[in-house]
Amino acid sequence: MDIIEHVGVPRYLHTDFPLGNPLGNPFDRDMQLSHTSMALELLRSASEANTIQRSPYSWDGDPGWRDDYSKVTNENRAELAQAGEARRALQTEMNKLNPRQLIPNP
């Protein structure tokens, strides 16, 4: 958050979630819609630069993601490479599906 405050962005909705999940937990439509609504309201109502709002939501998953965020060492390099390959393979398979198949019915 320090860099956000330092550069004086026009408006910013802060969500403390792992990278790739800016609107919240996967498949949590209510949370995602709420974040979208908060962001649009902030866009409408911010009257000066450096307007920052924090999301009231917290990440439901393991908070340990913060400890390892962007951490690459010789000890984890092979594991990260393997995880990246597995993720790319999964993305390739998911891209073959109709997007509607990926969203669970409520």
Phi and psi in radians as a Rosetta constraint file:
Dihedral C 1 N 2 CA 2 C 2 CIRCULARHARMONIC -0.985 0.35
Dihedral N 2 CA 2 C 2 N 3 CIRCULARHARMONIC -0.741 0.35
Dihedral C 2 N 3 CA 3 C 3 CIRCULARHARMONIC -1.159 0.35
Dihedral N 3 CA 3 C 3 N 4 CIRCULARHARMONIC -0.626 0.35
Dihedral C 3 N 4 CA 4 C 4 CIRCULARHARMONIC -1.094 0.35
Dihedral N 4 CA 4 C 4 N 5 CIRCULARHARMONIC -0.791 0.35
Dihedral C 4 N 5 CA 5 C 5 CIRCULARHARMONIC -1.184 0.35
Dihedral N 5 CA 5 C 5 N 6 CIRCULARHARMONIC -0.668 0.35
Dihedral C 5 N 6 CA 6 C 6 CIRCULARHARMONIC -1.138 0.35
Dihedral N 6 CA 6 C 6 N 7 CIRCULARHARMONIC -0.760 0.35
Dihedral C 6 N 7 CA 7 C 7 CIRCULARHARMONIC -1.422 0.35
Dihedral N 7 CA 7 C 7 N 8 CIRCULARHARMONIC -0.221 0.35
Dihedral C 7 N 8 CA 8 C 8 CIRCULARHARMONIC 1.172 0.35
Dihedral N 8 CA 8 C 8 N 9 CIRCULARHARMONIC 0.922 0.35
Dihedral C 8 N 9 CA 9 C 9 CIRCULARHARMONIC -1.036 0.35
Dihedral N 9 CA 9 C 9 N 10 CIRCULARHARMONIC 2.646 0.35
Dihedral C 9 N 10 CA 10 C 10 CIRCULARHARMONIC -1.047 0.35
Dihedral N 10 CA 10 C 10 N 11 CIRCULARHARMONIC -0.781 0.35
Dihedral C 10 N 11 CA 11 C 11 CIRCULARHARMONIC -2.762 0.35
Dihedral N 11 CA 11 C 11 N 12 CIRCULARHARMONIC 2.603 0.35
Dihedral C 11 N 12 CA 12 C 12 CIRCULARHARMONIC -2.694 0.35
Dihedral N 12 CA 12 C 12 N 13 CIRCULARHARMONIC 2.212 0.35
Dihedral C 12 N 13 CA 13 C 13 CIRCULARHARMONIC -1.818 0.35
Dihedral N 13 CA 13 C 13 N 14 CIRCULARHARMONIC 1.974 0.35
Dihedral C 13 N 14 CA 14 C 14 CIRCULARHARMONIC -1.575 0.35
Dihedral N 14 CA 14 C 14 N 15 CIRCULARHARMONIC 2.175 0.35
Dihedral C 14 N 15 CA 15 C 15 CIRCULARHARMONIC -2.085 0.35
Dihedral N 15 CA 15 C 15 N 16 CIRCULARHARMONIC 2.211 0.35
Dihedral C 15 N 16 CA 16 C 16 CIRCULARHARMONIC -1.632 0.35
Dihedral N 16 CA 16 C 16 N 17 CIRCULARHARMONIC 1.214 0.35
Dihedral C 16 N 17 CA 17 C 17 CIRCULARHARMONIC -2.160 0.35
Dihedral N 17 CA 17 C 17 N 18 CIRCULARHARMONIC 2.781 0.35
Dihedral C 17 N 18 CA 18 C 18 CIRCULARHARMONIC -1.057 0.35
Dihedral N 18 CA 18 C 18 N 19 CIRCULARHARMONIC 2.640 0.35
Dihedral C 18 N 19 CA 19 C 19 CIRCULARHARMONIC -0.911 0.35
Dihedral N 19 CA 19 C 19 N 20 CIRCULARHARMONIC 2.358 0.35
Dihedral C 19 N 20 CA 20 C 20 CIRCULARHARMONIC 1.670 0.35
Dihedral N 20 CA 20 C 20 N 21 CIRCULARHARMONIC -0.069 0.35
Dihedral C 20 N 21 CA 21 C 21 CIRCULARHARMONIC -2.243 0.35
Dihedral N 21 CA 21 C 21 N 22 CIRCULARHARMONIC 0.919 0.35
Dihedral C 21 N 22 CA 22 C 22 CIRCULARHARMONIC -1.139 0.35
Dihedral N 22 CA 22 C 22 N 23 CIRCULARHARMONIC -0.414 0.35
Dihedral C 22 N 23 CA 23 C 23 CIRCULARHARMONIC -1.760 0.35
Dihedral N 23 CA 23 C 23 N 24 CIRCULARHARMONIC -0.053 0.35
Dihedral C 23 N 24 CA 24 C 24 CIRCULARHARMONIC 2.227 0.35
Dihedral N 24 CA 24 C 24 N 25 CIRCULARHARMONIC -2.836 0.35
Dihedral C 24 N 25 CA 25 C 25 CIRCULARHARMONIC -1.139 0.35
Dihedral N 25 CA 25 C 25 N 26 CIRCULARHARMONIC 2.434 0.35
Dihedral C 25 N 26 CA 26 C 26 CIRCULARHARMONIC -0.972 0.35
Dihedral N 26 CA 26 C 26 N 27 CIRCULARHARMONIC 2.390 0.35
Dihedral C 26 N 27 CA 27 C 27 CIRCULARHARMONIC 1.210 0.35
Dihedral N 27 CA 27 C 27 N 28 CIRCULARHARMONIC 0.097 0.35
Dihedral C 27 N 28 CA 28 C 28 CIRCULARHARMONIC -1.589 0.35
Dihedral N 28 CA 28 C 28 N 29 CIRCULARHARMONIC 1.464 0.35
Dihedral C 28 N 29 CA 29 C 29 CIRCULARHARMONIC -1.059 0.35
Dihedral N 29 CA 29 C 29 N 30 CIRCULARHARMONIC -0.677 0.35
Dihedral C 29 N 30 CA 30 C 30 CIRCULARHARMONIC -1.095 0.35
Dihedral N 30 CA 30 C 30 N 31 CIRCULARHARMONIC -0.793 0.35
Dihedral C 30 N 31 CA 31 C 31 CIRCULARHARMONIC -1.126 0.35
Dihedral N 31 CA 31 C 31 N 32 CIRCULARHARMONIC -0.751 0.35
Dihedral C 31 N 32 CA 32 C 32 CIRCULARHARMONIC -1.128 0.35
Dihedral N 32 CA 32 C 32 N 33 CIRCULARHARMONIC -0.721 0.35
Dihedral C 32 N 33 CA 33 C 33 CIRCULARHARMONIC -1.151 0.35
Dihedral N 33 CA 33 C 33 N 34 CIRCULARHARMONIC -0.683 0.35
Dihedral C 33 N 34 CA 34 C 34 CIRCULARHARMONIC -1.080 0.35
Dihedral N 34 CA 34 C 34 N 35 CIRCULARHARMONIC -0.777 0.35
Dihedral C 34 N 35 CA 35 C 35 CIRCULARHARMONIC -1.107 0.35
Dihedral N 35 CA 35 C 35 N 36 CIRCULARHARMONIC -0.712 0.35
Dihedral C 35 N 36 CA 36 C 36 CIRCULARHARMONIC -1.086 0.35
Dihedral N 36 CA 36 C 36 N 37 CIRCULARHARMONIC -0.757 0.35
Dihedral C 36 N 37 CA 37 C 37 CIRCULARHARMONIC -1.118 0.35
Dihedral N 37 CA 37 C 37 N 38 CIRCULARHARMONIC -0.743 0.35
Dihedral C 37 N 38 CA 38 C 38 CIRCULARHARMONIC -1.075 0.35
Dihedral N 38 CA 38 C 38 N 39 CIRCULARHARMONIC -0.737 0.35
Dihedral C 38 N 39 CA 39 C 39 CIRCULARHARMONIC -1.137 0.35
Dihedral N 39 CA 39 C 39 N 40 CIRCULARHARMONIC -0.736 0.35
Dihedral C 39 N 40 CA 40 C 40 CIRCULARHARMONIC -1.164 0.35
Dihedral N 40 CA 40 C 40 N 41 CIRCULARHARMONIC -0.676 0.35
Dihedral C 40 N 41 CA 41 C 41 CIRCULARHARMONIC -1.153 0.35
Dihedral N 41 CA 41 C 41 N 42 CIRCULARHARMONIC -0.693 0.35
Dihedral C 41 N 42 CA 42 C 42 CIRCULARHARMONIC -1.111 0.35
Dihedral N 42 CA 42 C 42 N 43 CIRCULARHARMONIC -0.712 0.35
Dihedral C 42 N 43 CA 43 C 43 CIRCULARHARMONIC -1.045 0.35
Dihedral N 43 CA 43 C 43 N 44 CIRCULARHARMONIC -0.718 0.35
Dihedral C 43 N 44 CA 44 C 44 CIRCULARHARMONIC -1.260 0.35
Dihedral N 44 CA 44 C 44 N 45 CIRCULARHARMONIC -0.692 0.35
Dihedral C 44 N 45 CA 45 C 45 CIRCULARHARMONIC -1.682 0.35
Dihedral N 45 CA 45 C 45 N 46 CIRCULARHARMONIC -0.323 0.35
Dihedral C 45 N 46 CA 46 C 46 CIRCULARHARMONIC -1.117 0.35
Dihedral N 46 CA 46 C 46 N 47 CIRCULARHARMONIC 2.160 0.35
Dihedral C 46 N 47 CA 47 C 47 CIRCULARHARMONIC -1.908 0.35
Dihedral N 47 CA 47 C 47 N 48 CIRCULARHARMONIC -0.072 0.35
Dihedral C 47 N 48 CA 48 C 48 CIRCULARHARMONIC -2.605 0.35
Dihedral N 48 CA 48 C 48 N 49 CIRCULARHARMONIC 2.817 0.35
Dihedral C 48 N 49 CA 49 C 49 CIRCULARHARMONIC -1.098 0.35
Dihedral N 49 CA 49 C 49 N 50 CIRCULARHARMONIC 2.743 0.35
Dihedral C 49 N 50 CA 50 C 50 CIRCULARHARMONIC 1.161 0.35
Dihedral N 50 CA 50 C 50 N 51 CIRCULARHARMONIC 0.586 0.35
Dihedral C 50 N 51 CA 51 C 51 CIRCULARHARMONIC -1.479 0.35
Dihedral N 51 CA 51 C 51 N 52 CIRCULARHARMONIC 2.007 0.35
Dihedral C 51 N 52 CA 52 C 52 CIRCULARHARMONIC -2.100 0.35
Dihedral N 52 CA 52 C 52 N 53 CIRCULARHARMONIC 2.332 0.35
Dihedral C 52 N 53 CA 53 C 53 CIRCULARHARMONIC -2.245 0.35
Dihedral N 53 CA 53 C 53 N 54 CIRCULARHARMONIC 2.424 0.35
Dihedral C 53 N 54 CA 54 C 54 CIRCULARHARMONIC -1.742 0.35
Dihedral N 54 CA 54 C 54 N 55 CIRCULARHARMONIC 2.436 0.35
Dihedral C 54 N 55 CA 55 C 55 CIRCULARHARMONIC -1.195 0.35
Dihedral N 55 CA 55 C 55 N 56 CIRCULARHARMONIC 2.476 0.35
Dihedral C 55 N 56 CA 56 C 56 CIRCULARHARMONIC -1.390 0.35
Dihedral N 56 CA 56 C 56 N 57 CIRCULARHARMONIC -0.106 0.35
Dihedral C 56 N 57 CA 57 C 57 CIRCULARHARMONIC -1.527 0.35
Dihedral N 57 CA 57 C 57 N 58 CIRCULARHARMONIC 2.702 0.35
Dihedral C 57 N 58 CA 58 C 58 CIRCULARHARMONIC -2.208 0.35
Dihedral N 58 CA 58 C 58 N 59 CIRCULARHARMONIC 2.745 0.35
Dihedral C 58 N 59 CA 59 C 59 CIRCULARHARMONIC -1.222 0.35
Dihedral N 59 CA 59 C 59 N 60 CIRCULARHARMONIC 2.267 0.35
Dihedral C 59 N 60 CA 60 C 60 CIRCULARHARMONIC -1.364 0.35
Dihedral N 60 CA 60 C 60 N 61 CIRCULARHARMONIC -0.372 0.35
Dihedral C 60 N 61 CA 61 C 61 CIRCULARHARMONIC -1.444 0.35
Dihedral N 61 CA 61 C 61 N 62 CIRCULARHARMONIC -2.979 0.35
Dihedral C 61 N 62 CA 62 C 62 CIRCULARHARMONIC -1.085 0.35
Dihedral N 62 CA 62 C 62 N 63 CIRCULARHARMONIC 2.159 0.35
Dihedral C 62 N 63 CA 63 C 63 CIRCULARHARMONIC -1.272 0.35
Dihedral N 63 CA 63 C 63 N 64 CIRCULARHARMONIC -0.052 0.35
Dihedral C 63 N 64 CA 64 C 64 CIRCULARHARMONIC -1.116 0.35
Dihedral N 64 CA 64 C 64 N 65 CIRCULARHARMONIC -0.221 0.35
Dihedral C 64 N 65 CA 65 C 65 CIRCULARHARMONIC -1.036 0.35
Dihedral N 65 CA 65 C 65 N 66 CIRCULARHARMONIC -0.513 0.35
Dihedral C 65 N 66 CA 66 C 66 CIRCULARHARMONIC -1.144 0.35
Dihedral N 66 CA 66 C 66 N 67 CIRCULARHARMONIC -0.663 0.35
Dihedral C 66 N 67 CA 67 C 67 CIRCULARHARMONIC -1.148 0.35
Dihedral N 67 CA 67 C 67 N 68 CIRCULARHARMONIC -0.586 0.35
Dihedral C 67 N 68 CA 68 C 68 CIRCULARHARMONIC -1.820 0.35
Dihedral N 68 CA 68 C 68 N 69 CIRCULARHARMONIC 0.104 0.35
Dihedral C 68 N 69 CA 69 C 69 CIRCULARHARMONIC -1.027 0.35
Dihedral N 69 CA 69 C 69 N 70 CIRCULARHARMONIC 2.068 0.35
Dihedral C 69 N 70 CA 70 C 70 CIRCULARHARMONIC 1.063 0.35
Dihedral N 70 CA 70 C 70 N 71 CIRCULARHARMONIC 0.367 0.35
Dihedral C 70 N 71 CA 71 C 71 CIRCULARHARMONIC -1.588 0.35
Dihedral N 71 CA 71 C 71 N 72 CIRCULARHARMONIC 1.992 0.35
Dihedral C 71 N 72 CA 72 C 72 CIRCULARHARMONIC -2.139 0.35
Dihedral N 72 CA 72 C 72 N 73 CIRCULARHARMONIC 2.156 0.35
Dihedral C 72 N 73 CA 73 C 73 CIRCULARHARMONIC -2.300 0.35
Dihedral N 73 CA 73 C 73 N 74 CIRCULARHARMONIC 2.978 0.35
Dihedral C 73 N 74 CA 74 C 74 CIRCULARHARMONIC -1.066 0.35
Dihedral N 74 CA 74 C 74 N 75 CIRCULARHARMONIC -0.522 0.35
Dihedral C 74 N 75 CA 75 C 75 CIRCULARHARMONIC -1.237 0.35
Dihedral N 75 CA 75 C 75 N 76 CIRCULARHARMONIC -0.530 0.35
Dihedral C 75 N 76 CA 76 C 76 CIRCULARHARMONIC -1.960 0.35
Dihedral N 76 CA 76 C 76 N 77 CIRCULARHARMONIC 0.040 0.35
Dihedral C 76 N 77 CA 77 C 77 CIRCULARHARMONIC -1.019 0.35
Dihedral N 77 CA 77 C 77 N 78 CIRCULARHARMONIC -0.844 0.35
Dihedral C 77 N 78 CA 78 C 78 CIRCULARHARMONIC -1.155 0.35
Dihedral N 78 CA 78 C 78 N 79 CIRCULARHARMONIC -0.715 0.35
Dihedral C 78 N 79 CA 79 C 79 CIRCULARHARMONIC -1.093 0.35
Dihedral N 79 CA 79 C 79 N 80 CIRCULARHARMONIC -0.750 0.35
Dihedral C 79 N 80 CA 80 C 80 CIRCULARHARMONIC -1.143 0.35
Dihedral N 80 CA 80 C 80 N 81 CIRCULARHARMONIC -0.686 0.35
Dihedral C 80 N 81 CA 81 C 81 CIRCULARHARMONIC -1.102 0.35
Dihedral N 81 CA 81 C 81 N 82 CIRCULARHARMONIC -0.739 0.35
Dihedral C 81 N 82 CA 82 C 82 CIRCULARHARMONIC -1.149 0.35
Dihedral N 82 CA 82 C 82 N 83 CIRCULARHARMONIC -0.740 0.35
Dihedral C 82 N 83 CA 83 C 83 CIRCULARHARMONIC -1.102 0.35
Dihedral N 83 CA 83 C 83 N 84 CIRCULARHARMONIC -0.681 0.35
Dihedral C 83 N 84 CA 84 C 84 CIRCULARHARMONIC -1.110 0.35
Dihedral N 84 CA 84 C 84 N 85 CIRCULARHARMONIC -0.742 0.35
Dihedral C 84 N 85 CA 85 C 85 CIRCULARHARMONIC -1.109 0.35
Dihedral N 85 CA 85 C 85 N 86 CIRCULARHARMONIC -0.736 0.35
Dihedral C 85 N 86 CA 86 C 86 CIRCULARHARMONIC -1.123 0.35
Dihedral N 86 CA 86 C 86 N 87 CIRCULARHARMONIC -0.717 0.35
Dihedral C 86 N 87 CA 87 C 87 CIRCULARHARMONIC -1.136 0.35
Dihedral N 87 CA 87 C 87 N 88 CIRCULARHARMONIC -0.744 0.35
Dihedral C 87 N 88 CA 88 C 88 CIRCULARHARMONIC -1.116 0.35
Dihedral N 88 CA 88 C 88 N 89 CIRCULARHARMONIC -0.679 0.35
Dihedral C 88 N 89 CA 89 C 89 CIRCULARHARMONIC -1.126 0.35
Dihedral N 89 CA 89 C 89 N 90 CIRCULARHARMONIC -0.734 0.35
Dihedral C 89 N 90 CA 90 C 90 CIRCULARHARMONIC -1.113 0.35
Dihedral N 90 CA 90 C 90 N 91 CIRCULARHARMONIC -0.750 0.35
Dihedral C 90 N 91 CA 91 C 91 CIRCULARHARMONIC -1.075 0.35
Dihedral N 91 CA 91 C 91 N 92 CIRCULARHARMONIC -0.707 0.35
Dihedral C 91 N 92 CA 92 C 92 CIRCULARHARMONIC -1.055 0.35
Dihedral N 92 CA 92 C 92 N 93 CIRCULARHARMONIC -0.773 0.35
Dihedral C 92 N 93 CA 93 C 93 CIRCULARHARMONIC -1.168 0.35
Dihedral N 93 CA 93 C 93 N 94 CIRCULARHARMONIC -0.732 0.35
Dihedral C 93 N 94 CA 94 C 94 CIRCULARHARMONIC -1.174 0.35
Dihedral N 94 CA 94 C 94 N 95 CIRCULARHARMONIC -0.556 0.35
Dihedral C 94 N 95 CA 95 C 95 CIRCULARHARMONIC -1.169 0.35
Dihedral N 95 CA 95 C 95 N 96 CIRCULARHARMONIC -0.312 0.35
Dihedral C 95 N 96 CA 96 C 96 CIRCULARHARMONIC -1.402 0.35
Dihedral N 96 CA 96 C 96 N 97 CIRCULARHARMONIC -0.286 0.35
Dihedral C 96 N 97 CA 97 C 97 CIRCULARHARMONIC -1.525 0.35
Dihedral N 97 CA 97 C 97 N 98 CIRCULARHARMONIC 2.772 0.35
Dihedral C 97 N 98 CA 98 C 98 CIRCULARHARMONIC -1.252 0.35
Dihedral N 98 CA 98 C 98 N 99 CIRCULARHARMONIC 2.282 0.35
Dihedral C 98 N 99 CA 99 C 99 CIRCULARHARMONIC -0.929 0.35
Dihedral N 99 CA 99 C 99 N 100 CIRCULARHARMONIC -0.535 0.35
Dihedral C 99 N 100 CA 100 C 100 CIRCULARHARMONIC -1.162 0.35
Dihedral N 100 CA 100 C 100 N 101 CIRCULARHARMONIC -0.395 0.35
Dihedral C 100 N 101 CA 101 C 101 CIRCULARHARMONIC -1.271 0.35
Dihedral N 101 CA 101 C 101 N 102 CIRCULARHARMONIC -0.320 0.35
Dihedral C 101 N 102 CA 102 C 102 CIRCULARHARMONIC -1.532 0.35
Dihedral N 102 CA 102 C 102 N 103 CIRCULARHARMONIC -0.253 0.35
Dihedral C 102 N 103 CA 103 C 103 CIRCULARHARMONIC -1.775 0.35
Dihedral N 103 CA 103 C 103 N 104 CIRCULARHARMONIC 2.069 0.35
Dihedral C 103 N 104 CA 104 C 104 CIRCULARHARMONIC -1.166 0.35
Dihedral N 104 CA 104 C 104 N 105 CIRCULARHARMONIC 2.552 0.35
Dihedral C 104 N 105 CA 105 C 105 CIRCULARHARMONIC -1.321 0.35
Dihedral N 105 CA 105 C 105 N 106 CIRCULARHARMONIC 2.416 0.35
